Amino acid sequence: MKKKLSFLIIICLFLCGCNENKWEKNFQISSLKFNDDYDHIVGKIKNLTDKAYNIEIFFELKSGTLIESNTCYATIKPNETKNIECLIYNIDDTYSFEIENVEFKEFSIPKLKEGEISQETFKYYFEEIYNTHTLNFVGFSTMFDNFNYPYINKINYENNKIEIKTDLKENEKSIYFTTTYNTENNELESLSGIIYNASDSLLNEIAIQISLMNSIRDKYTMEINNIKFYKALLNNDIEYGRCWVVDNWCITPIDEYGFFYIDEYK
């Protein structure tokens, strides 16, 4: 009888150990809080291991008897401490929250070599540029039903530059973008493209979305410059080989063939 009881105790301990949440052994998370606009939960997370992980953080949000849930995704490098910014919706100062669980999965660290690289390699080594690029192009998702996150077709890395190809197609209309970022300062350097079968209304909408890109807008101190940028893209009253200069940008407007080019003005 004693042997059977001991065996059952061992089994119970084993099962309890298997079900134990082990995330706190691998990660430390700072005191989290809502940002001022209550649209993000912000804080820091530290990886205590020498491994890389994809992480899911599960939150429970409460306001009175109302309970909602939210999930935040992150990738963390070995021994890295990084900021957490978890987007949430329809939350105000009546809500409180707590972490329900943290799930994590180890992944192999990709190797970085010059030439064409995968999205996983791009995101791992150049996460700031990855986030910037996807945010720059998010406005186009309303124009193309089959245009899906993360808006990337091909990535090339060479000489401290990231070049990204983005192809948007729907029925007969299509846009082909080439975007270049500097990996030393993570900033946009140039954006070019060619637009096929675009109506005047579509060209107008494309010019609006380009002028509102964060990488362009962040260089301005006045909203009026976004309007100047938009107008420059559509204004072909300029000599061949010249560009409109708006703030720090040299803009070759959309021509009769649908081609345009935007470059840093130096």
Accessible surface in RSA format (square Angstrom, percent):
REM  Atomic radii and reference values for relative SASA: ProtOr
REM  Chains: A
REM  Algorithm: Lee & Richards
REM  Probe-radius: 1.40
REM  Slices: 20
REM RES _ NUM      All-atoms   Total-Side   Main-Chain    Non-polar    All polar
REM                ABS   REL    ABS   REL    ABS   REL    ABS   REL    ABS   REL
RES MET A   1   182.13  94.3 142.13  94.1  40.01  95.3 121.76 103.5  60.37  80.0
RES LYS A   2   175.74  85.7 172.26 105.7   3.48   8.3 116.02 104.4  59.72  63.6
RES LYS A   3   181.25  88.4 172.14 105.6   9.10  21.7 119.65 107.7  61.60  65.6
RES LYS A   4   149.19  72.8 145.25  89.1   3.94   9.4  92.10  82.9  57.09  60.8
RES LEU A   5    97.98  54.6  96.70  69.2   1.28   3.2  97.75  68.7   0.23   0.6
RES SER A   6    58.89  49.8  56.37  75.2   2.52   5.8  28.37  60.4  30.51  42.7
RES PHE A   7   125.10  62.6 123.21  76.3   1.88   4.9 124.77  75.6   0.33   0.9
RES LEU A   8   105.13  58.5 104.93  75.1   0.20   0.5 104.98  73.7   0.15   0.4
RES ILE A   9    90.68  51.6  88.59  66.0   2.08   5.0  90.62  65.3   0.06   0.2
RES ILE A  10   107.28  61.0 106.15  79.1   1.12   2.7 106.50  76.7   0.78   2.1
RES ILE A  11    66.67  37.9  66.67  49.7   0.00   0.0  66.67  48.0   0.00   0.0
RES CYS A  12    72.09  54.5  70.01  78.1   2.09   4.9  21.97  55.7  50.13  54.1
RES LEU A  13   120.71  67.2 112.01  80.1   8.70  21.9 112.32  78.9   8.39  22.6
RES PHE A  14   130.81  65.4 120.83  74.8   9.98  26.0 129.30  78.4   1.51   4.3
RES LEU A  15    95.91  53.4  95.82  68.6   0.09   0.2  95.83  67.3   0.08   0.2
RES CYS A  16    85.28  64.5  74.29  82.9  10.99  25.8  28.44  72.1  56.84  61.3
RES GLY A  17    30.67  37.8   0.00   N/A  30.67  37.8  28.75  78.9   1.92   4.3
RES CYS A  18    76.68  58.0  45.43  50.7  31.25  73.4  24.54  62.2  52.14  56.2
RES ASN A  19   125.48  86.5  95.81  92.6  29.67  71.5  31.22  75.1  94.27  91.1
RES GLU A  20    92.84  53.3  75.47  57.1  17.37  41.4  34.98  67.7  57.86  47.2
RES ASN A  21    67.02  46.2  44.04  42.6  22.98  55.3  37.26  89.7  29.76  28.8
RES LYS A  22   106.13  51.8 101.90  62.5   4.24  10.1  46.77  42.1  59.36  63.2
RES TRP A  23    32.67  13.1  32.67  15.8   0.00   0.0  23.15  12.3   9.53  15.5
RES GLU A  24   120.19  69.0 105.68  80.0  14.51  34.5  30.31  58.6  89.88  73.4
RES LYS A  25   133.76  65.3 109.35  67.1  24.41  58.1  82.77  74.5  50.99  54.3
RES ASN A  26    27.90  19.2  27.90  27.0   0.00   0.0   0.00   0.0  27.90  27.0
RES PHE A  27     2.51   1.3   0.00   0.0   2.51   6.5   0.00   0.0   2.51   7.2
RES GLN A  28   101.50  56.8  95.76  70.0   5.74  13.7  32.99  70.2  68.50  52.0
RES ILE A  29    35.69  20.3   4.34   3.2  31.35  75.6   5.22   3.8  30.47  82.7
RES SER A  30    52.12  44.0  31.00  41.4  21.12  48.7  42.55  90.6   9.57  13.4
RES SER A  31   111.44  94.2  82.23 109.7  29.21  67.3  50.58 107.7  60.86  85.3
RES LEU A  32    28.61  15.9   4.59   3.3  24.02  60.4   4.59   3.2  24.02  64.6
RES LYS A  33   136.86  66.8 133.95  82.2   2.91   6.9  80.10  72.1  56.76  60.5
RES PHE A  34    32.46  16.2  17.51  10.8  14.95  38.9  17.51  10.6  14.95  42.8
RES ASN A  35    40.39  27.9  34.60  33.4   5.78  13.9  19.20  46.2  21.19  20.5
RES ASP A  36   142.43  99.8 116.77 116.2  25.66  60.7  38.48  90.6 103.95 103.7
RES ASP A  37   112.79  79.0  88.20  87.8  24.59  58.2  20.04  47.2  92.75  92.5
RES TYR A  38    70.54  32.9  68.00  38.7   2.54   6.6  33.83  25.4  36.71  45.3
RES ASP A  39    53.45  37.4  52.97  52.7   0.49   1.2  21.09  49.6  32.37  32.3
RES HIS A  40    43.41  23.7  43.41  30.2   0.00   0.0  25.48  26.3  17.92  20.9
RES ILE A  41     0.00   0.0   0.00   0.0   0.00   0.0   0.00   0.0   0.00   0.0
RES VAL A  42    32.34  21.3  32.02  29.0   0.31   0.8  32.02  27.8   0.31   0.9
RES GLY A  43    17.13  21.1   0.00   N/A  17.13  21.1  13.36  36.7   3.76   8.4
RES LYS A  44   102.59  50.0 102.07  62.6   0.52   1.2  73.14  65.8  29.45  31.4
RES ILE A  45     1.86   1.1   1.06   0.8   0.80   1.9   1.86   1.3   0.00   0.0
RES LYS A  46    88.80  43.3  88.54  54.3   0.26   0.6  35.27  31.7  53.52  57.0
RES ASN A  47     0.64   0.4   0.00   0.0   0.64   1.5   0.00   0.0   0.64   0.6
RES LEU A  48    71.04  39.6  40.99  29.3  30.05  75.5  44.37  31.2  26.68  71.8
RES THR A  49    26.93  19.2  20.58  20.9   6.36  15.1  26.93  36.2   0.00   0.0
RES ASP A  50   106.28  74.4  87.08  86.7  19.20  45.4  28.04  66.0  78.24  78.0
RES LYS A  51    94.08  45.9  90.99  55.8   3.09   7.4  43.03  38.7  51.05  54.4
RES ALA A  52     1.44   1.3   0.00   0.0   1.44   3.3   0.00   0.0   1.44   3.8
RES TYR A  53    13.18   6.2  13.18   7.5   0.00   0.0   4.63   3.5   8.54  10.5
RES ASN A  54    74.27  51.2  71.15  68.8   3.11   7.5  24.39  58.7  49.87  48.2
RES ILE A  55     2.82   1.6   0.07   0.1   2.75   6.6   0.43   0.3   2.39   6.5
RES GLU A  56    55.22  31.7  54.89  41.5   0.33   0.8   9.04  17.5  46.18  37.7
RES ILE A  57     1.01   0.6   1.01   0.7   0.00   0.0   1.01   0.7   0.00   0.0
RES PHE A  58    53.44  26.7  53.44  33.1   0.00   0.0  53.44  32.4   0.00   0.0
RES PHE A  59     0.25   0.1   0.00   0.0   0.25   0.7   0.00   0.0   0.25   0.7
RES GLU A  60    31.62  18.2  30.89  23.4   0.73   1.7   2.47   4.8  29.15  23.8
RES LEU A  61     2.45   1.4   2.45   1.8   0.00   0.0   2.45   1.7   0.00   0.0
RES LYS A  62    83.66  40.8  82.05  50.3   1.61   3.8  33.36  30.0  50.29  53.6
RES SER A  63    25.81  21.8  17.83  23.8   7.97  18.4   3.22   6.9  22.59  31.6
RES GLY A  64    77.42  95.5   0.00   N/A  77.42  95.5  44.61 122.4  32.81  73.5
RES THR A  65   142.25 101.2 114.74 116.3  27.51  65.6  87.60 117.7  54.65  82.6
RES LEU A  66    93.30  52.0  88.63  63.4   4.66  11.7  92.83  65.2   0.47   1.3
RES ILE A  67    99.29  56.5  74.10  55.2  25.19  60.7  74.10  53.4  25.19  68.4
RES GLU A  68    67.05  38.5  59.99  45.4   7.06  16.8  25.94  50.2  41.10  33.6
RES SER A  69    92.36  78.0  67.07  89.5  25.29  58.3  29.78  63.4  62.58  87.7
RES ASN A  70    28.08  19.4  21.62  20.9   6.46  15.5   6.47  15.6  21.61  20.9
RES THR A  71    50.56  36.0  29.98  30.4  20.58  49.1  10.27  13.8  40.29  60.9
RES CYS A  72     9.99   7.6   6.10   6.8   3.89   9.1   3.46   8.8   6.53   7.0
RES TYR A  73   153.46  71.6 128.22  73.0  25.24  65.7  94.62  71.1  58.84  72.5
RES ALA A  74    23.68  21.8  10.94  16.9  12.75  29.0  20.51  28.9   3.17   8.4
RES THR A  75    20.11  14.3  17.48  17.7   2.63   6.3  10.11  13.6  10.00  15.1
RES ILE A  76     0.02   0.0   0.02   0.0   0.00   0.0   0.02   0.0   0.00   0.0
RES LYS A  77    64.68  31.6  64.68  39.7   0.00   0.0  30.01  27.0  34.67  36.9
RES PRO A  78    37.92  27.6  23.80  21.7  14.12  51.3  23.80  19.7  14.12  87.8
RES ASN A  79    95.35  65.8  75.66  73.1  19.69  47.4  27.54  66.3  67.81  65.5
RES GLU A  80    45.42  26.1  38.80  29.4   6.63  15.8  21.34  41.3  24.08  19.7
RES THR A  81    75.46  53.7  48.06  48.7  27.40  65.3  38.29  51.4  37.17  56.2
RES LYS A  82    29.36  14.3  23.91  14.7   5.45  13.0  27.87  25.1   1.49   1.6
RES ASN A  83    96.75  66.7  79.81  77.1  16.93  40.8  18.06  43.5  78.69  76.1
RES ILE A  84     6.27   3.6   2.20   1.6   4.07   9.8   5.64   4.1   0.63   1.7
RES GLU A  85   123.40  70.8  97.13  73.5  26.27  62.5  22.34  43.2 101.05  82.5
RES CYS A  86     1.70   1.3   0.15   0.2   1.55   3.6   1.70   4.3   0.00   0.0
RES LEU A  87    85.99  47.9  72.73  52.0  13.27  33.4  72.73  51.1  13.27  35.7
RES ILE A  88     3.35   1.9   1.42   1.1   1.93   4.7   1.42   1.0   1.93   5.2
RES TYR A  89   152.25  71.1 140.09  79.7  12.16  31.6 113.96  85.6  38.29  47.2
RES ASN A  90   144.07  99.4 108.82 105.2  35.25  84.9  39.70  95.5 104.38 100.9
RES ILE A  91    19.06  10.8   2.98   2.2  16.08  38.7   3.86   2.8  15.20  41.2
RES ASP A  92    71.24  49.9  69.50  69.2   1.74   4.1  31.75  74.7  39.49  39.4
RES ASP A  93   107.37  75.2  80.50  80.1  26.87  63.5  17.64  41.5  89.73  89.5
RES THR A  94    88.30  62.8  62.33  63.2  25.97  61.9  66.72  89.6  21.58  32.6
RES TYR A  95    27.01  12.6  14.43   8.2  12.58  32.7   7.11   5.3  19.91  24.5
RES SER A  96    67.76  57.3  63.92  85.3   3.85   8.9  47.59 101.3  20.17  28.3
RES PHE A  97    43.48  21.8  17.07  10.6  26.41  68.7  20.35  12.3  23.13  66.2
RES GLU A  98    98.09  56.3  93.18  70.5   4.91  11.7  30.64  59.3  67.45  55.1
RES ILE A  99    49.87  28.4  25.32  18.9  24.54  59.2  25.32  18.2  24.54  66.6
RES GLU A 100    96.86  55.6  62.39  47.2  34.47  82.1  23.19  44.9  73.67  60.2
RES ASN A 101    43.83  30.2  43.73  42.3   0.11   0.3  14.51  34.9  29.32  28.3
RES VAL A 102     2.99   2.0   0.00   0.0   2.99   7.2   0.00   0.0   2.99   8.1
RES GLU A 103    88.04  50.5  82.74  62.6   5.30  12.6  28.98  56.1  59.06  48.2
RES PHE A 104    64.70  32.4  36.63  22.7  28.06  73.0  39.17  23.7  25.53  73.1
RES LYS A 105   156.75  76.5 153.00  93.9   3.75   8.9  99.03  89.1  57.72  61.5
RES GLU A 106    92.65  53.2  73.13  55.3  19.52  46.5  19.99  38.7  72.66  59.3
RES PHE A 107    49.15  24.6  39.31  24.3   9.84  25.6  46.50  28.2   2.65   7.6
RES SER A 108   105.00  88.7  81.88 109.3  23.11  53.2  48.69 103.7  56.31  78.9
RES ILE A 109    77.55  44.1  55.91  41.7  21.64  52.2  55.91  40.3  21.64  58.7
RES PRO A 110    28.70  20.9  17.14  15.6  11.56  42.0  27.67  22.8   1.03   6.4
RES LYS A 111   170.41  83.1 149.70  91.9  20.71  49.3  96.05  86.5  74.36  79.2
RES LEU A 112    57.20  31.9  29.02  20.8  28.18  70.8  29.02  20.4  28.18  75.8
RES LYS A 113   149.41  72.9 141.78  87.0   7.63  18.2  91.64  82.5  57.77  61.5
RES GLU A 114   105.26  60.4  75.57  57.2  29.70  70.7  35.11  67.9  70.16  57.3
RES GLY A 115    24.04  29.6   0.00   N/A  24.04  29.6  23.42  64.3   0.62   1.4
RES GLU A 116   120.09  68.9  87.59  66.3  32.50  77.4  27.22  52.7  92.86  75.8
RES ILE A 117    17.16   9.8   5.39   4.0  11.76  28.4  12.39   8.9   4.77  12.9
RES SER A 118    55.77  47.1  40.29  53.8  15.47  35.6  45.25  96.4  10.52  14.7
RES GLN A 119    64.40  36.0  60.53  44.2   3.86   9.2  20.97  44.6  43.42  32.9
RES GLU A 120   124.29  71.4 115.05  87.0   9.24  22.0  65.02 125.8  59.27  48.4
RES THR A 121     8.99   6.4   8.99   9.1   0.00   0.0   0.57   0.8   8.42  12.7
RES PHE A 122     0.00   0.0   0.00   0.0   0.00   0.0   0.00   0.0   0.00   0.0
RES LYS A 123    71.43  34.8  70.02  43.0   1.41   3.3  26.77  24.1  44.66  47.6
RES TYR A 124    15.91   7.4  12.34   7.0   3.57   9.3  10.28   7.7   5.63   6.9
RES TYR A 125    72.82  34.0  52.86  30.1  19.96  51.9  38.12  28.6  34.70  42.8
RES PHE A 126    24.85  12.4  20.08  12.4   4.77  12.4  24.85  15.1   0.00   0.0
RES GLU A 127    47.53  27.3  43.99  33.3   3.54   8.4  15.74  30.4  31.79  26.0
RES GLU A 128   105.59  60.6  97.30  73.6   8.29  19.7  38.67  74.8  66.92  54.6
RES ILE A 129     0.04   0.0   0.00   0.0   0.04   0.1   0.00   0.0   0.04   0.1
RES TYR A 130    11.94   5.6  11.94   6.8   0.00   0.0   1.58   1.2  10.35  12.8
RES ASN A 131    74.80  51.6  70.42  68.0   4.39  10.6  26.86  64.6  47.94  46.3
RES THR A 132    34.00  24.2  29.02  29.4   4.98  11.9  16.35  22.0  17.64  26.7
RES HIS A 133     0.00   0.0   0.00   0.0   0.00   0.0   0.00   0.0   0.00   0.0
RES THR A 134    11.49   8.2  10.12  10.3   1.37   3.3   2.20   3.0   9.29  14.0
RES LEU A 135    95.26  53.1  86.34  61.8   8.91  22.4  89.12  62.6   6.13  16.5
RES ASN A 136     5.62   3.9   0.00   0.0   5.62  13.5   0.06   0.1   5.56   5.4
RES PHE A 137     0.41   0.2   0.41   0.3   0.00   0.0   0.41   0.2   0.00   0.0
RES VAL A 138    71.39  47.0  69.87  63.2   1.52   3.7  69.87  60.7   1.52   4.1
RES GLY A 139    21.59  26.6   0.00   N/A  21.59  26.6  19.85  54.5   1.74   3.9
RES PHE A 140     0.21   0.1   0.21   0.1   0.00   0.0   0.21   0.1   0.00   0.0
RES SER A 141    43.79  37.0  29.91  39.9  13.88  32.0  16.62  35.4  27.17  38.1
RES THR A 142   113.65  80.8  76.90  78.0  36.75  87.6  77.66 104.3  35.98  54.4
RES MET A 143    22.12  11.5   8.50   5.6  13.62  32.4  16.11  13.7   6.01   8.0
RES PHE A 144     0.70   0.4   0.13   0.1   0.57   1.5   0.13   0.1   0.57   1.6
RES ASP A 145   134.04  93.9 102.60 102.1  31.43  74.3  35.07  82.5  98.97  98.7
RES ASN A 146    92.44  63.7  71.46  69.1  20.98  50.5  37.79  90.9  54.65  52.8
RES PHE A 147    20.45  10.2   8.52   5.3  11.93  31.0  12.17   7.4   8.27  23.7
RES ASN A 148   109.86  75.8  96.08  92.8  13.78  33.2  29.06  69.9  80.80  78.1
RES TYR A 149   135.21  63.1 112.19  63.8  23.02  59.9  91.07  68.4  44.14  54.4
RES PRO A 150    23.94  17.4  23.94  21.8   0.00   0.0  23.94  19.8   0.00   0.0
RES TYR A 151    16.08   7.5  11.77   6.7   4.30  11.2   5.27   4.0  10.81  13.3
RES ILE A 152    17.97  10.2   0.66   0.5  17.30  41.7   0.66   0.5  17.30  47.0
RES ASN A 153    90.86  62.7  55.18  53.3  35.68  85.9  12.35  29.7  78.52  75.9
RES LYS A 154   100.64  49.1  96.47  59.2   4.16   9.9  43.98  39.6  56.66  60.4
RES ILE A 155     3.36   1.9   2.64   2.0   0.72   1.7   2.64   1.9   0.72   1.9
RES ASN A 156    41.34  28.5  40.39  39.0   0.95   2.3   7.98  19.2  33.35  32.2
RES TYR A 157    30.94  14.4  30.94  17.6   0.00   0.0   5.19   3.9  25.75  31.7
RES GLU A 158    83.92  48.2  81.30  61.5   2.62   6.2  14.18  27.4  69.75  56.9
RES ASN A 159   105.76  72.9  92.46  89.3  13.30  32.0  29.95  72.1  75.81  73.3
RES ASN A 160    65.95  45.5  64.79  62.6   1.16   2.8   4.19  10.1  61.77  59.7
RES LYS A 161    71.60  34.9  71.53  43.9   0.07   0.2  52.57  47.3  19.03  20.3
RES ILE A 162     0.00   0.0   0.00   0.0   0.00   0.0   0.00   0.0   0.00   0.0
RES GLU A 163    64.75  37.2  63.38  47.9   1.37   3.3   9.57  18.5  55.18  45.1
RES ILE A 164     0.00   0.0   0.00   0.0   0.00   0.0   0.00   0.0   0.00   0.0
RES LYS A 165    78.03  38.1  78.03  47.9   0.00   0.0  44.02  39.6  34.01  36.2
RES THR A 166     0.63   0.4   0.63   0.6   0.00   0.0   0.63   0.8   0.00   0.0
RES ASP A 167    52.61  36.9  37.21  37.0  15.40  36.4   3.95   9.3  48.66  48.5
RES LEU A 168     1.72   1.0   0.00   0.0   1.72   4.3   1.72   1.2   0.00   0.0
RES LYS A 169   107.87  52.6 102.14  62.7   5.74  13.7  51.66  46.5  56.21  59.9
RES GLU A 170    31.68  18.2  28.25  21.4   3.43   8.2  16.28  31.5  15.40  12.6
RES ASN A 171   149.84 103.3 100.69  97.3  49.15 118.3  35.05  84.4 114.79 111.0
RES GLU A 172   140.40  80.6 127.91  96.8  12.49  29.7  52.55 101.7  87.85  71.7
RES LYS A 173    54.20  26.4  52.23  32.0   1.96   4.7  23.14  20.8  31.06  33.1
RES SER A 174    13.07  11.0  12.83  17.1   0.23   0.5   5.87  12.5   7.19  10.1
RES ILE A 175     0.12   0.1   0.12   0.1   0.00   0.0   0.12   0.1   0.00   0.0
RES TYR A 176    70.74  33.0  67.60  38.5   3.14   8.2  46.06  34.6  24.68  30.4
RES PHE A 177     1.46   0.7   0.00   0.0   1.46   3.8   0.08   0.0   1.38   4.0
RES THR A 178    30.10  21.4  29.00  29.4   1.10   2.6  14.47  19.4  15.63  23.6
RES THR A 179     1.59   1.1   1.59   1.6   0.00   0.0   1.59   2.1   0.00   0.0
RES THR A 180    22.74  16.2  22.74  23.1   0.00   0.0  14.34  19.3   8.40  12.7
RES TYR A 181     0.00   0.0   0.00   0.0   0.00   0.0   0.00   0.0   0.00   0.0
RES ASN A 182    19.59  13.5  19.59  18.9   0.00   0.0   0.09   0.2  19.51  18.9
RES THR A 183    24.77  17.6   6.21   6.3  18.56  44.2   2.46   3.3  22.31  33.7
RES GLU A 184   134.02  76.9  95.48  72.2  38.53  91.7  36.71  71.0  97.31  79.4
RES ASN A 185    79.37  54.7  59.35  57.4  20.01  48.2  33.44  80.5  45.93  44.4
RES ASN A 186    43.32  29.9  36.91  35.7   6.41  15.4   0.38   0.9  42.94  41.5
RES GLU A 187    79.96  45.9  76.41  57.8   3.55   8.5  24.13  46.7  55.83  45.6
RES LEU A 188     3.43   1.9   0.94   0.7   2.50   6.3   0.94   0.7   2.50   6.7
RES GLU A 189    24.44  14.0  24.44  18.5   0.00   0.0   6.62  12.8  17.82  14.6
RES SER A 190    14.30  12.1  14.28  19.1   0.03   0.1   3.14   6.7  11.16  15.6
RES LEU A 191     0.33   0.2   0.31   0.2   0.03   0.1   0.33   0.2   0.00   0.0
RES SER A 192    18.42  15.6  18.12  24.2   0.29   0.7   1.80   3.8  16.62  23.3
RES GLY A 193     5.52   6.8   0.00   N/A   5.52   6.8   5.45  14.9   0.07   0.2
RES ILE A 194    50.09  28.5  50.09  37.3   0.00   0.0  50.09  36.1   0.00   0.0
RES ILE A 195     7.13   4.1   0.51   0.4   6.62  15.9   0.51   0.4   6.62  18.0
RES TYR A 196    99.80  46.6  97.95  55.7   1.85   4.8  68.73  51.7  31.06  38.3
RES ASN A 197   110.76  76.4  72.09  69.7  38.66  93.1  23.49  56.5  87.26  84.3
RES ALA A 198    28.70  26.4   2.63   4.1  26.07  59.3   3.49   4.9  25.21  66.8
RES SER A 199    64.76  54.7  50.86  67.9  13.90  32.0  53.03 112.9  11.73  16.4
RES ASP A 200   123.00  86.2 113.10 112.6   9.90  23.4  39.10  92.0  83.90  83.7
RES SER A 201    84.01  71.0  69.73  93.1  14.28  32.9  54.90 116.9  29.11  40.8
RES LEU A 202    21.35  11.9  17.93  12.8   3.42   8.6  21.35  15.0   0.00   0.0
RES LEU A 203    40.44  22.5  40.44  28.9   0.00   0.0  40.44  28.4   0.00   0.0
RES ASN A 204    53.11  36.6  52.57  50.8   0.54   1.3  13.36  32.2  39.75  38.4
RES GLU A 205    54.64  31.4  54.64  41.3   0.00   0.0  19.04  36.8  35.60  29.1
RES ILE A 206     0.00   0.0   0.00   0.0   0.00   0.0   0.00   0.0   0.00   0.0
RES ALA A 207     0.00   0.0   0.00   0.0   0.00   0.0   0.00   0.0   0.00   0.0
RES ILE A 208    56.26  32.0  56.10  41.8   0.16   0.4  56.26  40.5   0.00   0.0
RES GLN A 209    28.89  16.2  26.62  19.5   2.27   5.4   0.42   0.9  28.47  21.6
RES ILE A 210     0.00   0.0   0.00   0.0   0.00   0.0   0.00   0.0   0.00   0.0
RES SER A 211     3.96   3.3   3.96   5.3   0.00   0.0   0.00   0.0   3.96   5.5
RES LEU A 212    75.43  42.0  68.00  48.6   7.43  18.7  68.41  48.0   7.02  18.9
RES MET A 213     4.87   2.5   1.69   1.1   3.18   7.6   3.16   2.7   1.71   2.3
RES ASN A 214    36.69  25.3  35.50  34.3   1.19   2.9   5.07  12.2  31.62  30.6
RES SER A 215    15.45  13.1   4.19   5.6  11.26  25.9   9.88  21.0   5.57   7.8
RES ILE A 216     0.00   0.0   0.00   0.0   0.00   0.0   0.00   0.0   0.00   0.0
RES ARG A 217    94.26  39.6  91.42  46.6   2.85   6.8  24.33  33.2  69.94  42.4
RES ASP A 218   109.58  76.8  78.10  77.7  31.48  74.4  31.19  73.4  78.39  78.2
RES LYS A 219    48.00  23.4  28.09  17.2  19.92  47.4  22.14  19.9  25.86  27.5
RES TYR A 220    23.65  11.0   3.29   1.9  20.36  53.0   3.58   2.7  20.07  24.7
RES THR A 221   135.09  96.1  96.06  97.4  39.03  93.0  84.25 113.2  50.84  76.9
RES MET A 222   110.56  57.3 102.60  67.9   7.96  18.9  71.17  60.5  39.39  52.2
RES GLU A 223   118.14  67.8 106.32  80.4  11.82  28.1  62.13 120.2  56.01  45.7
RES ILE A 224    80.71  45.9  75.90  56.5   4.81  11.6  77.58  55.9   3.14   8.5
RES ASN A 225    17.63  12.2  17.63  17.0   0.00   0.0   0.18   0.4  17.45  16.9
RES ASN A 226     6.88   4.7   6.03   5.8   0.85   2.1   5.20  12.5   1.69   1.6
RES ILE A 227    78.92  44.9  77.16  57.5   1.76   4.2  78.90  56.8   0.02   0.1
RES LYS A 228   107.20  52.3 102.97  63.2   4.23  10.1  59.35  53.4  47.84  51.0
RES PHE A 229     0.00   0.0   0.00   0.0   0.00   0.0   0.00   0.0   0.00   0.0
RES TYR A 230    54.18  25.3  54.18  30.8   0.00   0.0  34.38  25.8  19.81  24.4
RES LYS A 231   130.33  63.6 125.22  76.8   5.11  12.2  74.43  67.0  55.90  59.5
RES ALA A 232     8.38   7.7   4.13   6.4   4.25   9.7   7.91  11.1   0.47   1.2
RES LEU A 233     0.00   0.0   0.00   0.0   0.00   0.0   0.00   0.0   0.00   0.0
RES LEU A 234    65.00  36.2  40.87  29.2  24.13  60.7  42.54  29.9  22.46  60.4
RES ASN A 235    59.00  40.7  53.78  52.0   5.22  12.6  13.57  32.7  45.43  43.9
RES ASN A 236    82.55  56.9  61.40  59.3  21.15  50.9  31.35  75.4  51.20  49.5
RES ASP A 237   121.40  85.0 103.99 103.5  17.40  41.2  28.57  67.2  92.82  92.6
RES ILE A 238    47.27  26.9  19.65  14.6  27.61  66.6  28.42  20.5  18.85  51.2
RES GLU A 239   126.24  72.5 116.43  88.1   9.80  23.3  47.01  90.9  79.23  64.7
RES TYR A 240   224.40 104.8 190.71 108.5  33.69  87.7 151.13 113.6  73.27  90.3
RES GLY A 241    74.61  92.0   0.00   N/A  74.61  92.0  34.34  94.2  40.27  90.2
RES ARG A 242   152.84  64.2 142.94  72.9   9.90  23.6  27.27  37.3 125.57  76.1
RES CYS A 243    32.99  25.0  16.00  17.8  16.99  39.9   3.19   8.1  29.80  32.1
RES TRP A 244    78.83  31.6  78.00  37.8   0.84   2.0  78.83  42.0   0.00   0.0
RES VAL A 245    76.63  50.4  46.08  41.7  30.55  73.6  46.08  40.0  30.55  82.9
RES VAL A 246    14.28   9.4  11.19  10.1   3.09   7.4  14.28  12.4   0.00   0.0
RES ASP A 247    60.44  42.3  26.69  26.6  33.75  79.8  12.52  29.5  47.92  47.8
RES ASN A 248    74.20  51.2  73.61  71.1   0.58   1.4  10.81  26.0  63.38  61.3
RES TRP A 249     0.03   0.0   0.03   0.0   0.00   0.0   0.03   0.0   0.00   0.0
RES CYS A 250    26.81  20.3  26.20  29.2   0.61   1.4   3.29   8.3  23.52  25.4
RES ILE A 251     0.00   0.0   0.00   0.0   0.00   0.0   0.00   0.0   0.00   0.0
RES THR A 252    49.38  35.1  49.38  50.1   0.00   0.0  34.28  46.0  15.10  22.8
RES PRO A 253     3.77   2.7   2.89   2.6   0.88   3.2   2.89   2.4   0.88   5.5
RES ILE A 254     7.05   4.0   3.91   2.9   3.14   7.6   3.91   2.8   3.14   8.5
RES ASP A 255    50.94  35.7  43.07  42.9   7.87  18.6  23.42  55.1  27.52  27.4
RES GLU A 256   155.01  89.0 108.03  81.7  46.97 111.8  47.14  91.2 107.87  88.1
RES TYR A 257   159.28  74.4 145.38  82.7  13.91  36.2 112.77  84.7  46.51  57.3
RES GLY A 258     7.30   9.0   0.00   N/A   7.30   9.0   6.16  16.9   1.14   2.6
RES PHE A 259    84.46  42.3  84.28  52.2   0.18   0.5  84.28  51.1   0.18   0.5
RES PHE A 260     0.00   0.0   0.00   0.0   0.00   0.0   0.00   0.0   0.00   0.0
RES TYR A 261    81.07  37.8  81.07  46.1   0.00   0.0  55.20  41.5  25.86  31.9
RES ILE A 262     0.09   0.1   0.09   0.1   0.00   0.0   0.09   0.1   0.00   0.0
RES ASP A 263    48.43  33.9  48.43  48.2   0.00   0.0   3.51   8.3  44.92  44.8
RES GLU A 264    37.77  21.7  32.13  24.3   5.64  13.4   6.05  11.7  31.72  25.9
RES TYR A 265   121.63  56.8 104.10  59.2  17.53  45.6  59.21  44.5  62.42  77.0
RES LYS A 266   193.52  94.4 127.14  78.0  66.38 158.1 114.47 103.0  79.05  84.2
END  Absolute sums over single chains surface
CHAIN  1 A    16262.7      13489.2       2773.5       8297.1       7965.6
END  Absolute sums over all chains
TOTAL         16262.7      13489.2       2773.5       8297.1       7965.6
